[in-house]
Amino acid sequence: MRAGTWWGRWLGVIIVGYVLAPAFLVLGGNLLLPEHNSSGQCEGLGFGCVLAPNDGILLLGLLWVYAVPVVLAVTFVVLALLWAAIPHGTGRPLPPAWRWLVGTLALAVILGPTAFGTWAIVSSL
């Protein structure tokens, strides 16, 4: 497998998992979640007040923006280690265990942020 093909495919997976899915979850959560606390508690930060659910999801989105560089760094280190372990130029396909590992990593990249965002939206209802 050529390096351009490998990294190009992973770039698509990373864009979907780390950028598009969280962005849709934050925007969708902001539009669908209530703008006031159902318990009648005051809204805002500090003095015993709590953010409204739609503002809370925006705060999670902002925190995700700060976490993305660290998550990307770890992802690229793991991908570089996988790339180094692949036998290049032999014409042999990846062993089944490696295919399983690569597929699991792809699912984690896409479903990790999506599952966390979905949990955050559901828990704030």
Rosetta blueprint (number, residue, H / E / L):
1 M L
2 R L
3 A H
4 G H
5 T H
6 W H
7 W H
8 G H
9 R H
10 W H
11 L H
12 G H
13 V H
14 I H
15 I H
16 V H
17 G H
18 Y H
19 V H
20 L H
21 A H
22 P H
23 A H
24 F H
25 L H
26 V H
27 L H
28 G H
29 G H
30 N H
31 L H
32 L H
33 L L
34 P L
35 E L
36 H L
37 N L
38 S L
39 S L
40 G L
41 Q L
42 C L
43 E E
44 G L
45 L L
46 G E
47 F L
48 G L
49 C E
50 V E
51 L L
52 A L
53 P H
54 N H
55 D H
56 G H
57 I H
58 L H
59 L H
60 L H
61 G H
62 L H
63 L H
64 W H
65 V H
66 Y H
67 A H
68 V H
69 P H
70 V H
71 V H
72 L H
73 A H
74 V H
75 T H
76 F H
77 V H
78 V H
79 L H
80 A H
81 L H
82 L H
83 W H
84 A H
85 A H
86 I L
87 P L
88 H L
89 G L
90 T L
91 G L
92 R L
93 P L
94 L L
95 P L
96 P H
97 A H
98 W H
99 R H
100 W H
101 L H
102 V H
103 G H
104 T H
105 L H
106 A H
107 L H
108 A H
109 V H
110 I H
111 L H
112 G H
113 P H
114 T H
115 A H
116 F H
117 G H
118 T H
119 W H
120 A H
121 I H
122 V H
123 S H
124 S L
125 L L
